[in-house]
């Protein structure tokens, strides 16, 4: 089963998320709706995300954070994202597997995980 992913605009806490290409702060961020509550919860805890995707039922989802917030994610028992074998199967220290919808790393395949 594939996820029916929709994007939704959510509002980060004031002054939390900067644009990648300027010093301005983002007022709204488009996030996959199915992980939007988890992202909002992380923001409320002061964790600054740099990207996220639910995986759309095809791949393992991820939540990327700024380097300074990696220890916070580990304290919250998040597991590091693991690149697909196409990219060496290495852990990525600034990216984590979402807890929403039971994202569990069981290896990658060409079939949907949903």
C-alpha distances in whole Angstrom, upper triangle without the diagonal:
4,7,9,12,15,19,21,25,26,30,31,34,37,38,35,33,35,34,34,37,39,41,39,37,33,33,30,27,23,21,17,17,14,17,20,22,21,23,26,26,27,29,31,32,34,31,31,28,28,24,21,17,14,12,10,7,9,12,14,15,19,22,25,28,32,34,36,33,32,34,32,29,30,32,29,27,25,24,24,22,22,22,20,22,23,25,27,24,27,26,27,29,29,25,23,19,18,18,16,13,14,14,16,17,16,17,16,14,13,10,7,8,5
4,6,9,12,15,18,22,23,27,28,31,34,35,32,30,32,31,30,33,36,37,36,33,30,30,26,23,20,17,14,14,12,15,18,20,20,21,23,25,25,27,29,30,31,29,28,25,25,21,18,14,11,10,6,5,7,10,12,13,16,19,22,26,29,31,34,31,30,32,31,27,29,31,28,26,24,23,23,20,21,20,19,21,22,23,25,23,25,25,25,27,26,22,21,18,17,17,15,12,14,13,16,17,17,17,15,14,13,10,6,8,5
4,6,9,12,15,18,20,23,24,28,31,32,29,27,29,28,28,31,33,35,33,30,27,27,23,20,17,14,10,10,9,11,14,16,16,18,20,21,22,24,26,27,28,26,25,22,22,19,15,12,9,9,5,5,9,11,12,11,15,17,20,24,27,30,31,28,28,30,28,25,27,29,25,25,22,22,22,19,20,21,19,23,23,24,26,24,26,24,24,26,25,21,19,16,14,15,12,10,13,12,15,17,18,18,17,16,15,13,9,9,6
4,7,10,13,16,18,22,24,27,30,31,29,27,29,28,28,31,33,34,32,30,26,25,22,19,16,13,10,9,9,12,14,16,17,18,20,22,23,24,26,28,29,27,26,23,23,20,16,13,11,11,7,9,11,14,15,14,17,19,22,25,28,31,33,30,29,32,30,27,29,31,27,27,24,24,25,22,23,23,22,26,25,26,29,27,28,27,27,28,27,23,22,19,17,18,14,13,16,15,19,20,21,22,20,19,18,16,12,13,10
4,7,10,13,15,19,20,24,27,28,25,23,25,24,24,27,29,30,28,26,22,22,18,16,12,10,6,7,7,10,11,14,15,15,17,19,20,21,23,25,26,24,23,20,20,16,13,10,8,9,6,9,11,13,14,12,14,16,19,22,25,28,30,27,27,29,28,24,27,29,25,25,22,23,23,20,22,21,21,25,24,25,27,26,27,25,24,26,24,20,19,17,15,16,13,12,16,15,18,20,21,22,20,20,19,17,14,14,12
4,7,10,13,16,18,22,24,26,23,21,23,22,23,25,27,28,26,24,20,19,15,13,10,8,6,5,8,10,10,13,15,15,16,19,20,20,22,24,25,23,22,19,19,16,13,11,10,12,10,13,15,16,17,14,16,17,19,22,25,28,30,27,27,30,28,25,28,30,26,27,24,25,25,22,24,24,24,27,27,27,30,28,29,27,26,27,25,22,21,19,17,18,15,15,18,18,21,23,25,25,23,23,22,21,17,18,15
4,7,10,13,15,19,21,22,20,18,20,18,20,22,23,25,22,20,16,16,12,9,6,5,5,5,9,10,9,12,14,13,14,17,18,18,20,22,22,21,19,16,16,13,11,10,11,13,11,15,17,17,17,14,15,15,17,19,22,26,27,25,25,28,26,24,27,28,25,26,23,24,24,21,24,23,24,28,27,27,30,28,28,27,25,26,23,20,20,19,16,18,15,16,19,18,22,23,26,26,24,25,24,23,20,20,18
4,6,10,13,16,18,20,18,16,18,18,19,22,23,24,21,18,14,13,9,8,5,6,6,5,9,10,8,11,13,12,12,15,17,16,18,20,21,19,18,16,16,14,13,12,13,15,14,18,20,20,20,17,17,16,18,19,22,26,27,24,25,28,25,23,27,28,25,26,23,25,25,23,26,26,27,30,30,29,32,30,30,28,26,27,24,21,21,20,17,19,16,17,21,20,24,25,28,29,27,28,27,26,23,22,20
4,7,10,13,15,17,15,14,15,15,17,19,20,20,18,15,11,9,6,5,4,6,9,9,12,12,9,12,14,12,11,15,16,14,16,19,19,18,16,15,15,14,13,14,15,18,17,21,23,22,22,18,18,16,18,19,21,24,25,23,24,27,25,23,27,28,25,27,24,26,26,24,27,27,28,32,32,30,33,32,31,29,26,27,23,21,21,21,18,20,18,20,23,22,26,27,30,31,29,30,30,29,26,25,24
4,7,10,12,14,13,12,14,15,17,20,20,20,17,14,10,8,5,5,6,7,10,9,12,11,7,9,11,9,8,11,13,11,12,16,15,15,14,13,14,13,13,14,15,19,19,22,24,23,22,18,17,15,17,17,19,22,23,20,22,25,22,21,24,25,22,24,22,24,24,23,26,27,29,32,32,31,33,32,31,28,26,25,22,20,20,20,17,19,17,19,22,22,25,27,30,31,30,31,31,30,27,26,24
4,7,8,11,10,10,12,13,16,19,18,17,14,11,8,6,5,6,9,10,13,13,16,14,10,11,13,10,8,12,12,10,11,14,14,14,13,13,14,14,15,17,18,22,22,25,27,26,25,21,19,17,17,17,18,22,21,19,22,24,21,21,24,25,22,25,23,25,25,25,28,29,31,35,34,33,35,33,32,29,26,26,22,21,21,22,19,21,19,22,24,24,27,29,32,33,32,34,34,33,30,29,28
4,6,8,6,7,10,12,15,18,17,16,13,9,8,7,7,7,11,11,14,15,17,14,11,12,12,9,7,10,10,7,8,11,10,11,9,10,12,13,14,16,18,22,23,25,27,26,24,20,18,15,15,14,15,18,18,16,19,21,18,18,21,22,20,22,21,23,23,23,26,27,30,33,33,31,33,32,30,27,24,23,19,19,19,20,18,19,19,22,24,23,26,28,31,32,32,34,34,34,31,29,28
4,6,6,8,11,14,17,19,18,16,14,10,10,9,10,11,14,15,18,18,20,17,14,14,14,11,9,11,10,7,7,10,9,10,10,12,14,16,17,20,21,25,26,29,30,29,27,23,21,17,17,15,16,19,18,16,19,20,17,18,22,21,20,23,21,24,25,25,29,30,32,36,36,34,36,34,32,29,26,24,21,21,21,22,20,21,21,24,26,26,28,30,34,35,34,37,37,37,34,32,31
4,6,8,10,13,16,18,16,14,11,8,9,8,10,12,16,17,21,21,23,20,17,17,18,15,12,14,14,10,11,13,11,13,12,14,15,18,19,22,24,27,29,32,33,32,30,26,23,20,19,17,17,20,18,17,21,22,20,21,24,24,23,26,25,27,27,27,31,32,35,38,38,36,38,36,34,31,28,26,23,23,23,25,23,25,24,28,29,29,32,33,37,37,37,39,40,40,37,35,34
4,6,7,11,14,15,13,10,9,6,8,9,12,13,17,18,21,22,24,21,19,19,19,16,14,16,15,11,12,14,11,12,10,13,14,16,19,22,25,27,29,32,33,31,29,26,23,19,18,15,14,17,16,16,19,21,19,20,23,23,23,26,24,27,26,26,30,31,34,37,37,34,36,35,32,30,26,24,21,22,23,25,23,25,25,29,30,29,32,33,37,37,36,39,40,40,37,35,35
4,7,10,12,15,14,12,11,7,8,10,11,11,15,15,19,20,21,18,16,16,16,12,11,13,11,8,10,11,8,8,6,9,11,13,15,19,21,24,26,29,30,28,26,22,19,16,14,12,11,14,13,12,16,17,15,16,20,20,19,22,20,23,22,23,26,27,30,33,33,31,32,31,29,26,23,21,17,18,19,21,20,22,22,26,27,26,28,29,33,33,33,35,36,36,34,32,32
4,7,9,12,11,10,9,6,6,8,9,9,12,13,17,18,20,17,15,16,16,12,12,14,12,9,12,13,10,10,6,7,8,10,13,17,19,22,24,27,28,26,24,20,17,14,12,11,10,14,14,13,16,18,17,17,20,21,20,23,20,22,21,21,24,25,28,31,31,28,30,29,27,24,21,20,16,16,18,20,19,21,21,25,26,25,27,28,31,31,31,33,34,34,31,30,30
4,6,8,7,6,6,4,6,9,11,11,14,15,19,21,23,20,18,20,19,15,16,18,16,13,16,17,14,13,9,10,9,12,15,18,22,24,26,29,29,27,26,22,19,16,14,12,11,14,15,15,18,20,19,19,23,24,23,26,23,25,23,23,26,26,29,32,31,28,31,30,28,25,22,21,17,18,20,22,22,24,25,28,29,27,30,30,33,33,32,35,35,36,33,32,32
4,5,5,7,6,6,6,10,11,10,13,15,18,21,23,21,19,21,21,17,17,20,18,15,19,20,17,16,12,11,9,11,15,18,21,23,25,28,28,26,25,22,19,17,15,14,13,16,17,17,20,23,22,22,25,26,26,28,25,26,24,23,26,25,28,31,30,27,30,30,28,26,22,22,18,18,21,23,22,26,25,28,30,28,30,30,34,33,32,34,34,34,32,32,32
4,6,8,9,9,10,13,14,12,14,16,19,22,24,21,20,23,22,18,19,22,19,17,21,21,18,16,13,11,9,11,14,17,21,22,24,27,27,25,24,21,18,16,13,13,12,15,16,17,19,22,22,21,24,26,26,27,24,25,23,21,24,23,25,28,27,24,27,27,25,23,20,19,16,17,20,22,22,25,26,28,30,27,29,29,32,31,30,32,32,33,31,31,31
4,7,9,10,11,15,16,15,17,19,22,25,27,25,23,26,25,21,22,25,23,20,24,25,21,20,16,15,12,14,18,20,24,25,27,30,30,28,27,24,22,20,17,17,15,18,19,20,22,25,25,25,28,30,29,31,28,29,26,25,27,26,28,31,29,27,29,30,28,26,23,23,19,20,23,26,26,29,29,32,33,31,33,32,35,34,33,35,34,36,34,34,34
4,5,8,10,13,15,15,18,20,24,26,28,26,24,26,26,22,23,25,23,20,23,24,21,20,16,16,14,16,20,23,26,28,29,33,33,31,30,27,24,22,19,18,16,19,20,21,23,26,26,26,29,30,30,32,29,30,28,27,30,29,31,34,33,30,32,33,31,29,25,25,21,22,25,28,28,31,31,34,35,33,35,35,38,37,36,38,38,39,37,36,37
4,7,10,13,15,16,19,21,25,27,29,26,24,26,26,22,22,24,22,19,21,22,19,18,15,16,14,17,21,24,27,29,31,34,34,32,31,28,25,22,19,18,15,18,18,19,22,25,24,25,28,29,29,31,29,30,28,28,31,30,33,36,35,32,34,34,32,30,26,25,21,23,26,28,28,31,31,34,35,33,35,35,39,38,37,40,40,41,38,38,38
4,7,9,12,13,17,19,23,24,27,25,22,24,24,20,20,22,21,18,20,21,18,18,15,16,15,17,20,23,26,28,30,33,34,32,31,27,25,22,20,18,17,20,20,20,23,26,25,25,28,29,29,31,29,31,29,29,31,31,34,37,36,33,35,35,33,31,27,26,23,24,26,28,27,30,30,33,34,33,35,35,39,39,37,40,39,40,38,37,37
4,6,9,10,14,16,20,21,24,22,19,20,21,17,16,19,17,14,16,18,15,15,12,13,13,15,18,21,24,26,27,31,32,30,29,25,22,19,18,16,15,18,18,18,21,24,22,22,26,27,26,28,26,28,27,26,29,29,32,35,35,32,34,34,32,29,26,25,21,22,23,25,24,27,26,30,31,30,32,33,37,36,35,38,38,38,35,35,34
4,6,7,10,13,17,18,21,19,16,18,18,15,14,17,16,13,16,18,15,15,12,12,12,13,15,18,21,23,24,28,29,27,26,23,20,18,17,16,15,19,19,19,21,24,22,22,26,27,25,28,25,27,26,25,28,28,30,34,33,31,33,33,31,29,25,24,21,21,22,24,22,25,24,27,29,27,30,31,35,34,33,35,35,35,33,32,31
4,7,10,13,17,17,20,18,15,17,18,15,13,17,17,13,15,18,16,16,14,14,14,15,17,19,21,24,25,28,30,29,28,24,22,19,19,18,18,22,22,21,24,26,24,23,27,28,26,29,26,29,28,27,30,30,33,36,35,33,36,35,33,31,28,27,23,23,24,25,23,25,24,27,29,28,31,32,36,36,35,37,36,36,33,33,31
4,7,9,13,13,17,15,12,14,16,13,12,15,15,13,15,18,16,16,14,13,13,13,14,16,18,21,21,25,26,25,25,21,19,17,17,17,18,22,22,21,23,26,23,23,26,27,25,27,25,27,26,25,28,28,30,34,33,31,34,33,32,29,26,26,22,21,22,23,20,23,21,24,26,25,29,30,33,33,32,34,33,33,30,29,28
4,6,10,11,14,13,10,13,14,10,11,14,14,12,15,17,16,15,12,11,11,10,11,12,15,17,18,21,23,22,21,17,16,14,14,15,16,20,21,19,21,24,22,20,24,25,23,25,22,24,23,22,25,24,26,30,29,28,30,29,28,26,23,23,19,18,19,19,17,20,18,21,23,22,25,26,30,30,28,30,30,29,26,26,25
4,7,9,12,11,9,12,14,11,12,15,15,14,17,19,18,17,15,12,12,10,10,10,12,15,15,18,20,19,19,15,15,13,14,16,18,22,23,21,22,25,23,21,25,26,24,25,22,23,23,21,23,23,25,28,27,26,29,28,27,25,23,23,20,18,18,18,16,19,17,19,22,20,24,25,28,28,26,27,27,26,23,23,22
4,6,8,7,6,10,10,8,10,13,13,13,16,18,17,15,14,11,11,9,7,7,9,12,12,15,17,16,16,12,12,11,13,14,17,20,22,19,20,23,21,19,22,24,21,22,19,20,20,18,21,21,22,26,25,24,27,25,25,23,21,21,18,16,16,15,13,15,13,15,18,17,20,21,24,24,23,24,24,24,20,20,18
4,6,6,6,10,10,10,12,14,15,15,18,19,20,18,17,14,14,11,8,6,6,9,9,12,14,14,13,10,11,11,14,16,19,22,24,21,22,24,22,20,23,24,21,22,19,20,19,17,20,20,21,24,24,24,26,24,25,23,21,22,19,16,15,14,12,14,11,12,15,14,18,19,22,22,21,22,21,20,17,16,15
4,6,5,8,10,10,11,13,15,15,17,19,20,19,18,16,17,14,11,10,9,12,11,13,16,16,16,13,14,14,17,18,22,25,26,23,23,26,23,21,24,25,22,22,20,21,22,20,22,23,24,27,27,27,29,27,27,25,24,24,22,19,18,16,13,14,11,12,15,15,19,21,23,24,23,24,24,22,18,18,15
4,6,8,9,10,12,13,14,16,18,19,21,19,19,16,18,15,11,9,7,10,9,11,14,14,13,11,12,13,16,18,22,25,26,23,23,25,22,19,22,23,20,20,18,19,20,18,21,21,22,26,26,26,28,26,26,24,22,23,21,18,16,14,10,11,8,8,12,12,15,18,20,22,21,22,22,20,16,15,12
4,6,5,6,9,10,11,13,14,16,17,15,15,13,14,12,9,8,6,10,11,12,15,14,13,9,10,10,13,15,18,21,22,19,19,21,19,16,18,20,16,17,14,16,17,15,18,20,21,24,25,24,26,24,24,21,20,20,18,15,13,11,8,9,6,8,11,11,14,17,20,21,20,22,22,21,17,16,14
4,5,5,6,9,10,11,12,14,15,14,14,12,14,12,10,10,9,13,13,16,18,18,16,12,12,11,14,15,18,21,22,19,19,22,19,17,20,21,17,19,16,18,19,18,21,22,24,27,28,27,29,27,26,24,22,22,19,16,15,14,11,12,9,12,14,14,18,20,23,24,24,25,26,24,21,19,18
4,5,5,6,9,10,10,13,14,14,15,13,16,15,12,13,12,16,16,18,21,20,18,14,14,13,15,16,19,22,22,19,20,21,18,16,19,19,16,17,16,18,20,19,23,24,26,29,30,29,31,28,28,25,23,23,20,18,16,15,11,11,9,11,14,15,18,21,24,26,25,27,28,26,23,21,19
4,5,5,6,9,10,11,13,11,13,11,14,13,11,12,11,14,16,17,20,18,15,12,12,10,13,13,17,19,19,16,16,18,15,12,15,16,12,14,12,14,16,16,19,21,23,27,28,27,28,25,24,21,20,19,17,14,12,11,8,8,7,10,12,12,15,18,21,23,23,25,26,25,22,19,18
4,5,5,6,9,10,11,9,9,8,11,10,8,10,11,14,16,18,20,18,16,12,11,8,10,11,14,17,17,14,15,17,14,12,15,16,13,15,13,15,16,16,19,21,23,26,27,26,27,25,24,21,19,18,15,13,12,12,9,10,10,13,15,14,17,19,23,24,24,26,27,26,23,21,20
4,5,5,6,9,10,10,10,10,13,13,12,14,14,18,19,21,23,22,20,16,15,12,14,13,16,19,18,15,17,18,15,14,18,18,15,17,16,18,19,19,23,25,27,30,31,29,31,29,27,24,22,21,18,16,15,15,12,13,12,16,17,17,21,23,26,28,27,30,30,29,26,24,23
4,5,5,6,9,9,11,11,15,15,14,16,15,19,20,22,24,23,20,17,15,12,14,13,16,18,18,14,16,16,13,12,15,15,12,14,13,17,18,19,23,25,27,31,32,30,31,29,27,24,22,20,18,16,15,15,12,12,11,15,16,17,19,22,25,27,27,30,31,30,27,24,23
4,5,5,7,5,8,8,12,12,12,14,15,18,20,22,24,22,19,15,13,10,11,10,12,15,14,10,12,13,10,9,12,12,10,13,11,14,15,16,20,22,25,28,29,27,28,26,24,21,19,17,14,13,12,13,11,11,12,16,17,16,19,21,24,26,26,29,30,30,27,24,23
4,5,5,5,6,8,11,12,13,16,17,20,22,24,26,24,21,18,15,12,12,10,12,15,14,11,13,15,12,11,15,15,13,16,15,18,18,19,23,24,27,31,31,29,30,28,26,23,20,19,16,15,15,16,14,15,15,19,20,20,22,24,27,29,29,31,32,32,29,27,26
4,5,7,10,11,15,16,16,19,19,23,25,26,29,27,24,21,18,15,16,14,15,18,16,13,16,16,12,13,16,15,13,17,16,20,21,22,25,27,30,34,35,32,34,31,29,26,24,22,19,18,17,18,16,16,16,20,21,21,24,26,29,31,31,34,35,34,31,29,28
4,6,9,11,15,17,17,19,20,23,25,27,29,27,23,20,18,14,15,13,14,15,13,10,13,13,9,10,13,12,10,14,14,17,18,20,24,26,29,32,34,31,32,30,27,24,22,19,17,17,16,17,15,15,16,20,21,21,23,24,28,30,30,33,35,34,31,29,28
4,6,9,13,15,16,19,21,24,26,28,29,27,24,21,18,14,14,11,11,13,11,8,12,12,9,11,14,13,12,16,15,18,19,20,24,26,29,32,33,30,31,29,27,24,21,18,15,16,16,18,17,18,19,22,23,22,24,26,29,31,31,34,35,35,32,30,30
4,6,10,12,13,16,18,21,23,25,26,24,21,18,14,11,10,7,8,10,9,6,9,10,7,8,12,12,11,14,12,15,15,17,20,22,25,28,29,27,28,26,23,20,17,15,12,12,12,15,14,15,17,20,21,20,21,22,26,27,27,31,32,32,29,27,27
4,7,9,11,15,17,20,22,25,26,23,20,17,14,10,9,6,6,9,9,7,10,12,10,10,14,15,14,16,15,17,16,17,20,21,24,28,28,25,27,25,23,20,16,15,11,12,13,15,15,17,18,21,22,21,22,23,27,27,27,30,31,32,29,27,27
4,6,8,11,14,16,19,21,22,19,17,14,11,7,6,4,6,10,11,9,10,13,12,11,14,16,15,16,14,15,14,14,17,18,21,25,25,22,24,22,20,18,14,13,10,9,10,13,12,15,16,19,20,18,20,21,24,24,24,27,28,28,26,24,24
4,7,11,14,16,18,21,21,19,17,14,11,8,5,5,6,10,12,11,12,15,15,13,16,19,18,19,16,17,15,14,17,17,20,23,23,20,22,21,19,17,13,13,9,9,11,14,14,17,18,21,22,19,21,21,25,24,23,26,27,27,25,24,24
4,7,11,12,15,18,18,15,14,11,8,6,5,7,10,13,15,13,14,17,16,14,17,20,18,19,16,16,14,13,15,15,18,21,21,18,21,20,18,16,13,14,10,9,11,12,12,15,16,18,19,17,19,19,22,22,21,23,23,24,22,21,21
4,7,9,11,14,15,13,11,7,5,4,6,9,12,15,17,15,15,18,17,14,17,19,17,17,14,14,13,11,14,14,16,20,20,18,20,19,18,16,13,14,11,9,9,10,9,12,12,14,16,13,16,16,19,19,18,20,21,21,18,17,17
4,5,8,10,11,9,9,5,5,7,9,12,16,18,21,18,18,21,20,16,19,21,19,19,15,15,14,12,14,14,15,18,18,18,20,18,18,17,15,16,14,11,11,10,9,12,11,13,14,12,14,15,18,17,16,18,18,18,15,14,14
4,5,8,9,8,7,4,6,8,12,15,18,21,23,20,19,22,20,17,19,21,19,18,15,15,15,12,14,14,15,19,19,19,21,19,19,17,16,18,16,12,11,9,7,10,9,9,11,9,12,13,16,16,15,16,16,16,12,11,11
4,5,6,5,5,4,7,10,13,17,20,22,25,22,21,24,23,19,21,24,21,20,16,16,15,12,13,12,12,16,16,16,18,16,18,17,16,18,17,13,12,10,10,12,11,11,12,9,12,12,14,14,12,13,13,12,9,9,9
4,5,7,8,8,11,13,16,20,23,25,28,25,24,27,26,22,24,27,24,23,20,19,18,15,16,16,15,18,18,19,22,20,21,20,20,22,20,17,16,13,12,14,12,11,13,11,14,15,16,16,14,14,13,12,8,9,8
4,6,8,8,12,15,18,22,25,27,29,27,25,28,27,23,24,27,24,22,19,18,18,15,16,16,14,17,18,19,21,19,21,20,20,23,22,18,16,13,13,14,12,10,11,10,12,13,13,14,12,11,11,9,5,5,5
4,7,9,12,16,18,22,25,27,30,27,26,28,28,24,25,28,25,24,21,19,18,15,15,14,12,14,15,16,18,17,19,19,19,22,21,18,17,14,14,16,15,13,14,11,13,12,13,12,9,9,8,7,4,6,7
4,6,9,13,15,19,22,24,26,24,22,25,25,21,22,25,23,21,17,16,15,11,11,10,9,12,12,13,15,13,15,15,15,18,18,14,13,11,12,14,14,13,13,10,11,10,11,10,7,8,9,9,7,7,9
4,7,10,13,16,20,21,23,21,19,21,21,17,18,21,19,17,14,12,11,8,9,9,9,12,14,14,15,12,14,13,13,15,15,11,10,7,9,11,11,11,10,7,8,7,9,9,8,10,12,11,10,8,10
4,7,10,14,17,19,21,19,17,20,19,15,17,20,17,16,12,12,11,8,10,11,11,15,16,15,17,15,15,13,13,15,13,10,8,6,6,9,9,10,10,7,9,9,12,12,11,14,15,14,12,10,11
4,6,10,13,15,17,15,13,16,16,12,14,17,15,14,11,10,9,6,9,10,12,16,16,15,17,14,14,12,10,11,10,6,5,5,6,10,11,12,12,9,11,11,14,14,14,16,18,18,16,14,15
4,7,10,12,14,12,11,14,13,10,12,15,13,13,10,10,9,8,12,13,15,19,20,18,19,17,16,13,11,11,8,5,5,6,6,10,11,14,14,11,13,14,17,18,17,20,21,22,19,17,18
4,7,9,12,10,9,13,12,10,13,15,14,15,11,12,10,9,12,13,16,19,19,17,18,17,15,12,9,9,6,4,6,9,10,13,15,18,18,15,16,16,20,19,19,22,23,24,22,20,21
4,6,8,6,7,10,10,8,11,14,13,14,12,13,11,11,15,16,19,22,23,20,21,20,17,14,11,9,6,6,8,11,12,15,17,20,20,17,19,19,22,22,22,26,27,28,25,24,24
4,6,6,7,10,11,10,13,15,15,17,14,15,14,14,17,18,22,24,25,21,23,21,19,16,12,10,7,9,11,15,16,18,20,23,23,21,22,22,26,25,25,29,30,31,29,27,28
4,5,5,8,10,10,12,14,15,16,14,15,13,14,17,18,22,24,24,21,22,21,17,14,11,8,6,10,12,16,17,20,22,25,25,22,23,22,26,25,26,29,31,32,30,28,30
4,6,7,8,10,12,13,14,16,15,16,15,17,20,21,25,27,28,25,25,24,21,17,15,11,9,12,14,18,19,21,23,26,26,24,25,24,28,28,29,32,34,35,33,31,32
4,6,5,7,9,10,11,13,12,14,13,15,18,20,24,26,27,24,25,23,20,17,14,11,8,10,11,15,15,17,19,23,22,21,22,22,25,26,27,30,32,32,30,28,29
4,5,5,6,9,10,11,10,11,10,12,15,17,21,23,25,21,22,20,17,13,11,7,6,8,9,13,14,16,19,22,21,19,19,19,22,23,24,27,30,30,28,26,27
4,5,5,6,9,10,10,11,11,14,17,20,23,26,27,24,24,22,19,15,14,10,10,12,11,15,16,17,20,23,22,20,20,20,24,25,26,30,32,33,31,28,29
4,5,5,6,9,9,12,12,15,18,21,25,27,29,26,26,24,21,17,15,12,11,12,11,14,14,15,18,21,20,19,20,20,24,25,27,30,32,32,30,27,28
4,5,5,7,6,8,9,12,15,18,21,24,26,23,23,21,18,14,13,10,9,9,8,10,11,12,14,18,17,16,16,17,20,22,23,26,29,29,26,24,24
4,5,5,5,7,8,12,15,18,21,23,26,23,23,20,17,13,13,10,10,11,9,11,12,13,16,19,17,16,16,16,20,21,23,26,29,29,27,24,25
4,5,7,10,12,15,18,22,25,27,29,27,26,24,21,17,17,14,14,14,12,14,14,14,17,20,19,18,18,19,22,24,26,29,32,32,30,27,27
4,6,9,12,15,18,21,24,26,29,27,26,23,21,18,17,15,14,13,11,12,11,11,14,17,15,15,16,17,21,23,24,28,30,30,27,24,24
4,6,10,13,15,19,21,24,26,25,24,21,19,15,15,14,14,13,10,10,11,10,13,16,14,13,13,14,17,20,22,25,28,27,25,22,22
4,7,9,12,16,18,21,23,21,21,18,16,13,12,11,11,9,6,7,8,8,11,14,12,11,11,12,15,17,19,22,25,24,22,19,20
4,6,9,13,15,17,20,18,18,14,13,9,10,9,10,9,5,6,8,9,13,15,12,10,9,9,12,14,16,19,22,22,21,17,19
4,6,10,13,15,17,15,15,12,10,6,6,6,8,6,4,6,10,11,15,17,15,12,11,10,13,13,15,18,21,22,20,18,20
4,7,9,12,14,12,13,10,9,6,6,7,8,5,4,5,9,12,14,15,14,11,10,8,12,11,12,15,18,19,17,15,17
4,6,9,11,9,9,6,6,4,6,9,11,8,8,8,12,15,17,18,16,12,11,8,10,9,10,13,16,17,17,15,18
4,6,8,6,7,5,5,6,7,11,12,10,11,11,14,17,19,20,18,14,13,10,12,10,9,12,14,16,16,15,18
4,5,6,7,5,8,10,11,14,16,13,14,13,16,18,20,20,18,15,14,10,11,8,6,9,11,13,14,13,17
4,5,5,4,8,11,13,16,18,16,17,16,19,22,23,23,21,18,16,13,12,9,7,9,11,14,16,16,19
4,6,7,10,13,14,18,19,17,18,18,21,24,25,25,23,20,19,15,15,12,10,11,12,15,17,17,21
4,6,7,10,11,15,16,15,16,17,20,23,24,25,23,20,19,15,16,13,11,13,15,18,19,19,22
4,5,9,11,14,16,15,17,17,21,23,25,26,24,20,19,15,16,12,12,14,16,19,20,20,23
4,7,9,13,15,14,14,14,18,20,22,23,21,17,15,12,12,9,9,12,15,17,18,17,21
4,6,9,12,11,13,14,17,20,22,23,21,18,16,13,14,12,12,16,18,21,21,20,23
4,6,9,8,9,11,15,17,20,21,19,16,14,11,14,12,13,17,20,21,21,19,22
4,6,6,8,10,14,17,19,21,19,16,15,13,16,15,15,19,21,23,22,20,22
4,6,8,11,14,17,19,22,20,17,17,15,18,18,18,22,24,26,25,23,25
4,7,11,13,16,18,21,20,17,17,16,20,19,20,23,25,26,25,23,24
4,7,9,13,15,17,16,14,14,13,17,16,16,20,22,22,21,19,20
4,6,9,12,14,13,10,11,11,14,15,16,19,21,21,19,17,18
4,6,9,11,9,7,7,8,12,13,13,16,19,18,16,13,15
4,5,8,8,6,8,10,14,15,16,18,20,19,16,14,14
4,6,5,6,8,11,14,16,17,20,22,20,17,14,14
4,5,6,10,13,16,18,18,20,21,20,16,14,12
4,6,9,12,14,17,17,18,20,17,14,11,9
4,6,10,11,14,15,17,19,17,14,11,10
4,7,9,11,12,14,16,15,12,9,9
4,6,9,11,13,16,15,13,9,11
4,6,8,11,14,14,13,10,12
4,7,9,13,12,12,9,12
4,7,10,11,12,10,13
4,7,8,9,9,12
4,5,8,8,12
4,7,9,12
4,6,9
4,6
4
